[in-house]
Structure formats: structure tokens, C-alpha cells
Amino acid sequence: MELYEVLGWLNVWVYVFLTIKAPLKILNKRLKNKSLMKINSFLTRYHKYLGIFMIIIALAHAYVLGYLFRFNSGTLVLIGVIITSILGVLIRITRNKLVLTLHRLLSIVVLLLMINHIYLPFTFKIS
């Protein structure tokens, strides 16, 4: 497996760890399981760091491929992740539920963009 593939799949796993938090929280409200609560607490504690890590890994993934300055389907994923991260910061600042909802919805859009990037990649050179 090439380095760009390792970085790409690492980002997929980081995405999973970032997004599994919300369903676990909903599940734990019903089950009241201490193990789930500990896992969710751990994921919450490192959520913002994983988001930053995801952006860094995405940039490294693009750099290794030589696509850092090209517009492609991965660029759309990165833009989605960055906007999602900005919304995450705004959640902390504003405590606005609409911003939280947009943050969660955009994480679903990022998933769709990621699936598209994996299965239907495209590239345009920006001159």
C-alpha cells in the first residue's frame, strides 16, 4: 500500500472516530451503559484534536500525491471538513443549536463527498 493510500484510509478512520460520537450519545441515552459513556467521553475530549489531525492528514495526502494545488474531489472533501471545523469552533463560541445542527449535517455531506472521492475521483489542474 502506498503512503497516499495509508494517509487516505487513516483519514477515513479519523472521520469514523469523529462521527461515531453522536450515535453513541443517542444510544447511551437509551442504554445508560457506563462503558459507552467512557468511550463517548474519550471521543468528546479528543474531538477537536482529531478534527485538526484530519485536516493535516488530508493536506499530507494531497501533497504526497502531488495534488496539493489541483482541484479534485478530495479538495471538495477538504473544503467540507474545514467548513465543518469552522462550525465546530462556532458551536463553542455561540452555543447555538442551529450551528450544531449544521455541523452535524455537514459531517454527513463530508461522508458523501468522501465516498465520491474514493469511488469517483476527478482532477483539474489549476494554473
Secondary structure, DSSP 8 states (H G I E B T S, - for coil): --HHHHHHHHHHHHHHHHHTHHHHHHHHHHH--HHHHHHHHHHHHHHHHHHHHHHHHHHHHHHHHT-TTEEEHHHHHHHHHHHHHHHHHHHHHH--HHHHHHHHHHHHHHHHHHHHHHHS--EEE--
